[in-house]
């Protein structure tokens, strides 16, 4: 039996999962024994944003891979938020 998980993402946040030249995504695939592919939006299928499709024979490994992908995307989101906060503070200081 095959199991799948779809993990949506927005903007550039999927890049952290793929990594330079696909190194990160290949490492995740090897670690969890799952196939992980980046998919384009499919609005007609109810998927309006790009997503990672995780497929495998072991539901536990698929779930663990999904958690890792979500964690990486969250890390990217947090970094972006921190950078925006820093830039806003700098602009605020300049205008004062």
Phi and psi restraints in degrees (value plus and minus 20) as a CYANA .aco file:
   2 UNK   PHI    -130.0   -90.0
   2 UNK   PSI     120.5   160.5
   3 UNK   PHI    -137.6   -97.6
   3 UNK   PSI     127.7   167.7
   4 UNK   PHI    -156.9  -116.9
   4 UNK   PSI     132.8   172.8
   5 UNK   PHI    -157.9  -117.9
   5 UNK   PSI     118.4   158.4
   6 UNK   PHI    -133.5   -93.5
   6 UNK   PSI     105.2   145.2
   7 UNK   PHI    -136.9   -96.9
   7 UNK   PSI      86.1   126.1
   8 UNK   PHI     -96.3   -56.3
   8 UNK   PSI     135.1   175.1
   9 UNK   PHI    -170.1  -130.1
   9 UNK   PSI     144.1   184.1
  10 UNK   PHI    -146.5  -106.5
  10 UNK   PSI     142.2   182.2
  11 UNK   PHI      35.5    75.5
  11 UNK   PSI    -160.7  -120.7
  12 UNK   PHI    -109.9   -69.9
  12 UNK   PSI     -14.1    25.9
  13 UNK   PHI     -88.7   -48.7
  13 UNK   PSI     -36.5     3.5
  14 UNK   PHI     -94.6   -54.6
  14 UNK   PSI     -38.2     1.8
  15 UNK   PHI     -80.3   -40.3
  15 UNK   PSI     -53.0   -13.0
  16 UNK   PHI     -86.5   -46.5
  16 UNK   PSI     -48.9    -8.9
  17 UNK   PHI     -97.9   -57.9
  17 UNK   PSI     -58.6   -18.6
  18 UNK   PHI     -94.6   -54.6
  18 UNK   PSI     -66.0   -26.0
  19 UNK   PHI      57.4    97.4
  19 UNK   PSI     153.3   193.3
  20 UNK   PHI     -84.2   -44.2
  20 UNK   PSI     103.4   143.4
  21 UNK   PHI      35.8    75.8
  21 UNK   PSI       6.4    46.4
  22 UNK   PHI      58.8    98.8
  22 UNK   PSI      -8.3    31.7
  23 UNK   PHI     -82.3   -42.3
  23 UNK   PSI     -64.7   -24.7
  24 UNK   PHI     -85.7   -45.7
  24 UNK   PSI     -65.6   -25.6
  25 UNK   PHI     -86.9   -46.9
  25 UNK   PSI     -56.8   -16.8
  26 UNK   PHI     -85.2   -45.2
  26 UNK   PSI     -58.8   -18.8
  27 UNK   PHI     -83.6   -43.6
  27 UNK   PSI     -61.8   -21.8
  28 UNK   PHI     -83.8   -43.8
  28 UNK   PSI     -62.3   -22.3
  29 UNK   PHI     -81.6   -41.6
  29 UNK   PSI     -61.8   -21.8
  30 UNK   PHI     -88.5   -48.5
  30 UNK   PSI     -63.7   -23.7
  31 UNK   PHI     -81.6   -41.6
  31 UNK   PSI     -61.9   -21.9
  32 UNK   PHI    -122.5   -82.5
  32 UNK   PSI     -26.3    13.7
  33 UNK   PHI      46.0    86.0
  33 UNK   PSI      11.6    51.6
  34 UNK   PHI    -141.5  -101.5
  34 UNK   PSI     137.5   177.5
  35 UNK   PHI    -112.0   -72.0
  35 UNK   PSI     107.5   147.5
  36 UNK   PHI    -144.7  -104.7
  36 UNK   PSI      99.5   139.5
  37 UNK   PHI    -146.5  -106.5
  37 UNK   PSI     126.2   166.2
  38 UNK   PHI    -110.3   -70.3
  38 UNK   PSI     108.3   148.3
  39 UNK   PHI    -137.2   -97.2
  39 UNK   PSI     127.2   167.2
  40 UNK   PHI     -97.9   -57.9
  40 UNK   PSI     141.5   181.5
  41 UNK   PHI     -77.2   -37.2
  41 UNK   PSI     125.4   165.4
  42 UNK   PHI    -153.3  -113.3
  42 UNK   PSI      55.8    95.8
  43 UNK   PHI     -75.6   -35.6
  43 UNK   PSI     -54.9   -14.9
  44 UNK   PHI     -88.2   -48.2
  44 UNK   PSI     -37.3     2.7
  45 UNK   PHI    -122.2   -82.2
  45 UNK   PSI     -12.1    27.9
  46 UNK   PHI      60.8   100.8
  46 UNK   PSI       0.9    40.9
  47 UNK   PHI    -141.8  -101.8
  47 UNK   PSI      65.9   105.9
  48 UNK   PHI     -97.4   -57.4
  48 UNK   PSI     -30.1     9.9
  49 UNK   PHI    -146.0  -106.0
  49 UNK   PSI     142.4   182.4
  50 UNK   PHI     -82.3   -42.3
  50 UNK   PSI     139.5   179.5
  51 UNK   PHI    -173.9  -133.9
  51 UNK   PSI     141.3   181.3
  52 UNK   PHI    -120.1   -80.1
  52 UNK   PSI     111.1   151.1
  53 UNK   PHI    -124.0   -84.0
  53 UNK   PSI     101.5   141.5
  54 UNK   PHI    -129.7   -89.7
  54 UNK   PSI     104.2   144.2
  55 UNK   PHI    -149.5  -109.5
  55 UNK   PSI     120.6   160.6
  56 UNK   PHI    -193.0  -153.0
  56 UNK   PSI     150.1   190.1
  57 UNK   PHI    -108.0   -68.0
  57 UNK   PSI     -35.7     4.3
  58 UNK   PHI    -132.2   -92.2
  58 UNK   PSI      93.0   133.0
  59 UNK   PHI     -80.1   -40.1
  59 UNK   PSI     -54.2   -14.2
  60 UNK   PHI     -86.7   -46.7
  60 UNK   PSI     -64.7   -24.7
  61 UNK   PHI     -86.0   -46.0
  61 UNK   PSI     -59.6   -19.6
  62 UNK   PHI     -82.6   -42.6
  62 UNK   PSI     -63.0   -23.0
  63 UNK   PHI     -85.6   -45.6
  63 UNK   PSI     -61.5   -21.5
  64 UNK   PHI     -84.7   -44.7
  64 UNK   PSI     -60.5   -20.5
  65 UNK   PHI     -84.2   -44.2
  65 UNK   PSI     -59.8   -19.8
  66 UNK   PHI     -82.9   -42.9
  66 UNK   PSI     -62.1   -22.1
  67 UNK   PHI     -82.3   -42.3
  67 UNK   PSI     -62.5   -22.5
  68 UNK   PHI     -84.7   -44.7
  68 UNK   PSI     -63.2   -23.2
  69 UNK   PHI     -82.2   -42.2
  69 UNK   PSI     -64.4   -24.4
  70 UNK   PHI     -80.9   -40.9
  70 UNK   PSI     -60.0   -20.0
  71 UNK   PHI     -83.4   -43.4
  71 UNK   PSI     -62.3   -22.3
  72 UNK   PHI     -85.0   -45.0
  72 UNK   PSI     -63.5   -23.5
  73 UNK   PHI     -82.6   -42.6
  73 UNK   PSI     -61.8   -21.8
  74 UNK   PHI     -82.5   -42.5
  74 UNK   PSI     -58.9   -18.9
  75 UNK   PHI     -80.3   -40.3
  75 UNK   PSI     -64.7   -24.7
  76 UNK   PHI     -83.1   -43.1
  76 UNK   PSI     -62.5   -22.5
  77 UNK   PHI     -81.6   -41.6
  77 UNK   PSI     -62.9   -22.9
  78 UNK   PHI     -83.6   -43.6
  78 UNK   PSI     -61.6   -21.6
  79 UNK   PHI     -82.6   -42.6
  79 UNK   PSI     -62.3   -22.3
  80 UNK   PHI     -83.7   -43.7
  80 UNK   PSI     -62.3   -22.3
  81 UNK   PHI     -82.9   -42.9
  81 UNK   PSI     -63.6   -23.6
  82 UNK   PHI     -82.2   -42.2
  82 UNK   PSI     -63.0   -23.0
  83 UNK   PHI     -83.5   -43.5
  83 UNK   PSI     -62.8   -22.8
  84 UNK   PHI     -82.7   -42.7
  84 UNK   PSI     -60.6   -20.6
  85 UNK   PHI     -81.7   -41.7
  85 UNK   PSI     -64.0   -24.0
  86 UNK   PHI     -82.2   -42.2
  86 UNK   PSI     -65.4   -25.4
  87 UNK   PHI     -83.8   -43.8
  87 UNK   PSI     -59.9   -19.9
  88 UNK   PHI     -82.9   -42.9
  88 UNK   PSI     -61.6   -21.6
  89 UNK   PHI     -83.0   -43.0
  89 UNK   PSI     -61.1   -21.1
  90 UNK   PHI     -83.6   -43.6
  90 UNK   PSI     -63.1   -23.1
  91 UNK   PHI     -84.8   -44.8
  91 UNK   PSI     -58.4   -18.4
  92 UNK   PHI     -83.6   -43.6
  92 UNK   PSI     -62.9   -22.9
  93 UNK   PHI     -85.8   -45.8
  93 UNK   PSI     -56.0   -16.0
  94 UNK   PHI     -86.8   -46.8
  94 UNK   PSI     -60.9   -20.9
  95 UNK   PHI     -97.4   -57.4
  95 UNK   PSI     -31.5     8.5
